[in-house]
């Protein structure tokens, strides 16, 4: 069962904790990219959360739908202007279906969210679920960090990713199982410390390309960020776009057979 950690206080404090990532400099390039590849829509966000991307994307004129495992996060979305107009299915992104499945021009996952699925089989199912929701010619987009294991010397498994007066963050890697735990600490005015941790399964772009192939999708493009910086060996994240063939008969018989089997599970 996919994890659901953004509940209660974690959901209530999420927007405040992600204030920097909610600024126009972070949001606008993602919204512009997604609106461009979406065409005329409709679009579906897996793990829609509190609507950081969905609400501005909706303002661009697209019909936005969502799937979200946390009812508490959806409650935060619904309190925002325009949030009530976005249909959201409460469920996990690996298996839950939104009304209109098979008719979406875009399914997307942002901000490392696919890594919240802790089993490879769940991530494979997520790709299959995206393919089920897409119409022919539609695209599946994910934004995901590249594991920064090159920065760690032999024998080290902990890596700081943010040290500031307002936030301390570091990741603990489990290399044998492709897992990491992201630890966060926020000092409070009263001297107390607010803490949060989330568990993730990391994977390299090539592994996600294979998941896409199993789902009957094919890689269209890959970038180093939402502004379409070139993806290189030095990139710290990737924005990948896979499309659903307009003519599935042109897929190889083996790929088409495996994709059909995965989608039926």
FIPALUM-25245 format. One record per residue (C-alpha): residue number from 1; residue in one letter; x, y, z. Coordinates in steps of 0.001 Angstrom, whole numbers, always signed. Each point is the difference from the previous one (the first is absolute). Example, Ala and Ser with C-alpha at 12.3 -4.5 7.8 and 13.67 -1.06 7.14 Angstrom:
<pts>
(1; 'a'; (+12300; -4500; +7800)) (2; 's'; (+1370; +3440; -660)) 
</pts>
This chain:
<pts>
(1; 'x'; (+0; +0; +0)) (2; 'x'; (+1527; +3393; -963)) (3; 'x'; (+953; +2108; +3004)) (4; 'x'; (-2137; +2903; +1207)) (5; 'x'; (+2126; +2258; +2200)) (6; 'x'; (-1452; +3410; -840)) (7; 'x'; (-2764; -131; +2574)) (8; 'x'; (-1013; +2152; +2959)) (9; 'x'; (+2594; +2627; +889)) (10; 'x'; (+2215; -1025; -2933)) (11; 'x'; (-2799; +1001; -2394)) (12; 'x'; (-796; +3170; +1939)) (13; 'x'; (+3632; +1156; -43)) (14; 'x'; (+833; -1177; -3516)) (15; 'x'; (-550; +3312; -1800)) (16; 'x'; (+2000; +1945; +2591)) (17; 'x'; (+2863; -2492; -236)) (18; 'x'; (-29; +213; -3810)) (19; 'x'; (-357; +3781; -198)) (20; 'x'; (+3166; +427; -2060)) (21; 'x'; (-1110; -2641; -2513)) (22; 'x'; (-3375; +1750; -303)) (23; 'x'; (+1476; +3261; -1273)) (24; 'x'; (-481; +1001; -3673)) (25; 'x'; (+3668; -696; -776)) (26; 'x'; (-547; -3662; +872)) (27; 'x'; (-3607; -424; -1148)) (28; 'x'; (-224; +1947; -3264)) (29; 'x'; (+2535; -2052; -2037)) (30; 'x'; (-1753; -3237; +998)) (31; 'x'; (-3460; +1350; -828)) (32; 'x'; (+1204; +1378; -3348)) (33; 'x'; (+1629; -3325; -919)) (34; 'x'; (-3019; -2075; +985)) (35; 'x'; (-2473; +2310; -1749)) (36; 'x'; (+2020; -251; -3199)) (37; 'x'; (+183; -3808; -87)) (38; 'x'; (-3637; -336; +1125)) (39; 'x'; (-1462; +1616; -3102)) (40; 'x'; (-3740; +373; +485)) (41; 'x'; (-203; -2375; +2988)) (42; 'x'; (-1554; -1267; +2181)) (43; 'x'; (+2872; -752; +2376)) (44; 'x'; (+440; -2180; +3076)) (45; 'x'; (+2439; +531; +2863)) (46; 'x'; (+1039; -3042; +1967)) (47; 'x'; (+568; +1005; +3662)) (48; 'x'; (-1601; +3412; -495)) (49; 'x'; (+645; +972; +3615)) (50; 'x'; (-1029; +3526; +970)) (51; 'x'; (-71; +1217; -3600)) (52; 'x'; (+3368; +1761; -288)) (53; 'x'; (+122; -791; -3733)) (54; 'x'; (-3619; -972; -702)) (55; 'x'; (-1540; +3346; +956)) (56; 'x'; (+2155; +2204; -2263)) (57; 'x'; (-269; -2605; -2767)) (58; 'x'; (-3776; +204; +343)) (59; 'x'; (+225; +3800; -321)) (60; 'x'; (+1738; -476; -3345)) (61; 'x'; (-3289; -1331; -1353)) (62; 'x'; (+516; -3749; +285)) (63; 'x'; (-2450; -2387; +1659)) (64; 'x'; (+2039; -1500; +2850)) (65; 'x'; (-869; -3173; +1914)) (66; 'x'; (+1868; -1701; +2815)) (67; 'x'; (+680; -3196; +1888)) (68; 'x'; (+1287; +340; +3567)) (69; 'x'; (+453; -2558; +2758)) (70; 'x'; (-251; +2550; +2838)) (71; 'x'; (-3468; +1365; +722)) (72; 'x'; (+1661; +2543; +2306)) (73; 'x'; (+2057; +1422; -2875)) (74; 'x'; (-3121; +200; -2166)) (75; 'x'; (-1759; +1871; +2812)) (76; 'x'; (+2747; +2628; -190)) (77; 'x'; (-468; +213; -3780)) (78; 'x'; (-3753; +428; +296)) (79; 'x'; (+432; +2983; +2351)) (80; 'x'; (+1882; +1969; -2663)) (81; 'x'; (-1655; +2199; -2659)) (82; 'x'; (-849; -2257; -2936)) (83; 'x'; (+733; -3178; +1942)) (84; 'x'; (-3624; -1112; +234)) (85; 'x'; (-236; -31; -3799)) (86; 'x'; (+2712; -2653; -381)) (87; 'x'; (-1364; -3586; +131)) (88; 'x'; (+2215; -2209; +2161)) (89; 'x'; (-192; -3751; +555)) (90; 'x'; (+1244; -1113; +3425)) (91; 'x'; (+2249; -2956; -647)) (92; 'x'; (+3510; -1076; -931)) (93; 'x'; (+1518; +949; -3326)) (94; 'x'; (+1086; -3538; -815)) (95; 'x'; (-3496; -1488; -232)) (96; 'x'; (-2743; +2645; +365)) (97; 'x'; (-1937; +1148; -3046)) (98; 'x'; (-1382; +3455; -688)) (99; 'x'; (-3195; +516; -2004)) (100; 'x'; (+869; +412; -3650)) (101; 'x'; (+2849; -2524; +30)) (102; 'x'; (+1247; -509; -3530)) (103; 'x'; (-750; +3590; -1013)) (104; 'x'; (+2729; +2093; +1645)) (105; 'x'; (+2577; +1820; -2099)) (106; 'x'; (+2412; +230; +2938)) (107; 'x'; (+660; -1889; +3219)) (108; 'x'; (+2736; +1483; +2169)) (109; 'x'; (+1899; -533; +3244)) (110; 'x'; (+2143; +2800; +1438)) (111; 'x'; (+2492; +580; +2783)) (112; 'x'; (+1388; -3539; +387)) (113; 'x'; (-3394; -1446; +874)) (114; 'x'; (+396; -3275; -1872)) (115; 'x'; (+2773; -851; +2463)) (116; 'x'; (-2645; -141; +2751)) (117; 'x'; (-927; -3373; -1485)) (118; 'x'; (+2424; -2227; +1881)) (119; 'x'; (-149; -3159; -2112)) (120; 'x'; (+1140; -381; -3580)) (121; 'x'; (-3262; -1802; -748)) (122; 'x'; (-1962; +3057; +1204)) (123; 'x'; (+1997; +2321; -2242)) (124; 'x'; (-554; -2354; -2954)) (125; 'x'; (-3733; +16; +796)) (126; 'x'; (+49; +3800; +119)) (127; 'x'; (+1320; +155; -3562)) (128; 'x'; (-2643; -2503; -1098)) (129; 'x'; (-2673; +2078; +1735)) (130; 'x'; (+1205; +3128; -1766)) (131; 'x'; (-179; -1807; -3346)) (132; 'x'; (-3553; -1127; +792)) (133; 'x'; (-1072; +3601; +578)) (134; 'x'; (+1660; +1406; -3129)) (135; 'x'; (-1617; +298; -3387)) (136; 'x'; (+2109; -980; -3032)) (137; 'x'; (+2601; +2718; -520)) (138; 'x'; (-220; +1081; +3655)) (139; 'x'; (+3070; +376; +2195)) (140; 'x'; (+1155; -1005; +3478)) (141; 'x'; (+2386; +2455; +1697)) (142; 'x'; (+1981; -432; +3201)) (143; 'x'; (+2398; +2310; +1830)) (144; 'x'; (+2538; -1819; +2147)) (145; 'x'; (+3349; +574; +1667)) (146; 'x'; (+3067; -1953; -1053)) (147; 'x'; (+1437; -1871; +3023)) (148; 'x'; (+3093; +1917; +1080)) (149; 'x'; (+2033; -3055; +918)) (150; 'x'; (+3056; +1400; -1839)) (151; 'x'; (+331; +2600; +2738)) (152; 'x'; (+568; -2608; +2705)) (153; 'x'; (+3381; -1596; +674)) (154; 'x'; (+217; -3762; +529)) (155; 'x'; (-1546; -1061; +3271)) (156; 'x'; (-2277; +3023; +342)) (157; 'x'; (-3787; -296; -318)) (158; 'x'; (-1260; +3381; +1273)) (159; 'x'; (-121; +3154; -2097)) (160; 'x'; (-1069; +3501; +1055)) (161; 'x'; (-2164; +1755; -2593)) (162; 'x'; (-923; +3181; +1861)) (163; 'x'; (+1624; +1797; +2927)) (164; 'x'; (-1528; +3371; +760)) (165; 'x'; (-1248; +1956; +3028)) (166; 'x'; (-3553; -1095; -795)) (167; 'x'; (+430; -3606; -1111)) (168; 'x'; (+2353; -2942; +347)) (169; 'x'; (-357; -2875; -2424)) (170; 'x'; (+1979; -3128; -766)) (171; 'x'; (-550; -3343; -1704)) (172; 'x'; (+993; -3431; +1306)) (173; 'x'; (+624; -2524; -2794)) (174; 'x'; (-565; -3757; +25)) (175; 'x'; (+1979; -946; -3107)) (176; 'x'; (-860; -3703; +38)) (177; 'x'; (-3734; +683; -293)) (178; 'x'; (-15; +3292; -1976)) (179; 'x'; (-1640; +1735; +2942)) (180; 'x'; (+597; +3260; +1803)) (181; 'x'; (-1538; +1809; +2933)) (182; 'x'; (-276; +3775; -291)) (183; 'x'; (+302; +1687; +3416)) (184; 'x'; (-1180; +3585; +635)) (185; 'x'; (+327; +2295; +3022)) (186; 'x'; (-1529; +3468; +413)) (187; 'x'; (+988; +2053; +3080)) (188; 'x'; (-2949; +1797; +1597)) (189; 'x'; (-71; +3373; +1826)) (190; 'x'; (-698; -1755; +3308)) (191; 'x'; (+3204; -2015; -297)) (192; 'x'; (-1750; -3212; -987)) (193; 'x'; (+767; -1886; -3202)) (194; 'x'; (-2603; -1130; -2525)) (195; 'x'; (+1106; -3229; -1653)) (196; 'x'; (-1147; -2038; -2974)) (197; 'x'; (+1357; -2933; -1951)) (198; 'x'; (-1103; -1718; -3174)) (199; 'x'; (+1070; -3279; -1605)) (200; 'x'; (+842; -299; -3682)) (201; 'x'; (+1073; -2515; -2610)) (202; 'x'; (+2465; +1591; -2385)) (203; 'x'; (+696; -1176; -3528)) (204; 'x'; (+2001; +1182; -2986)) (205; 'x'; (-1585; +1356; -3195)) (206; 'x'; (+845; -3192; -1906)) (207; 'x'; (-2078; -2070; +2434)) (208; 'x'; (-2972; +2308; -498)) (209; 'x'; (+427; -315; -3775)) (210; 'x'; (-401; -3759; +391)) (211; 'x'; (-3110; +500; +2149)) (212; 'x'; (-1384; +2231; -2728)) (213; 'x'; (+760; -2614; -2643)) (214; 'x'; (-1821; -2643; +2017)) (215; 'x'; (-3026; +2319; +122)) (216; 'x'; (+55; +533; -3753)) (217; 'x'; (+1456; +3503; +220)) (218; 'x'; (+3099; +1327; -1747)) (219; 'x'; (+2462; +2719; +955)) (220; 'x'; (-620; +3235; -1883)) (221; 'x'; (+2382; +2384; +1769)) (222; 'x'; (+2001; +476; +3177)) (223; 'x'; (+1251; +3261; +1482)) (224; 'x'; (+2067; +1143; +2943)) (225; 'x'; (-2790; +2261; +1304)) (226; 'x'; (-3342; +1573; -919)) (227; 'x'; (+1771; +2683; -2045)) (228; 'x'; (+1321; -2706; -2339)) (229; 'x'; (+3615; +153; +1059)) (230; 'x'; (+1980; -2791; -1639)) (231; 'x'; (-19; -3253; +1960)) (232; 'x'; (+3593; -1068; +677)) (233; 'x'; (+2012; -2137; +2365)) (234; 'x'; (+211; +3008; +2305)) (235; 'x'; (-3773; +589; +194)) (236; 'x'; (-1474; -175; +3496)) (237; 'x'; (-3534; -709; -1222)) (238; 'x'; (-1862; -1029; -3125)) (239; 'x'; (-3291; +917; -1595)) (240; 'x'; (-958; -2930; -2204)) (241; 'x'; (-2799; -253; -2544)) (242; 'x'; (-1326; -3301; -1315)) (243; 'x'; (-2805; -225; -2546)) (244; 'x'; (-2677; -2554; -767)) (245; 'x'; (+238; -1026; -3658)) (246; 'x'; (-2859; +1079; -2228)) (247; 'x'; (+339; -3323; -1818)) (248; 'x'; (+756; -2723; +2583)) (249; 'x'; (+234; -2569; -2799)) (250; 'x'; (+3377; +1532; -833)) (251; 'x'; (+1379; -1140; +3370)) (252; 'x'; (+2079; -3145; -65)) (253; 'x'; (-2181; -3070; +697)) (254; 'x'; (+1955; -870; +3164)) (255; 'x'; (-257; +3527; +1471)) (256; 'x'; (-3697; +223; -884)) (257; 'x'; (-655; -3381; +1647)) (258; 'x'; (+1838; +899; +3216)) (259; 'x'; (-1638; +3437; +122)) (260; 'x'; (-3446; -1563; -335)) (261; 'x'; (+759; -2490; +2781)) (262; 'x'; (+1240; +2752; +2372)) (263; 'x'; (-3045; +2200; -648)) (264; 'x'; (-2389; -2892; +755)) (265; 'x'; (+1511; -705; +3431)) 
</pts>
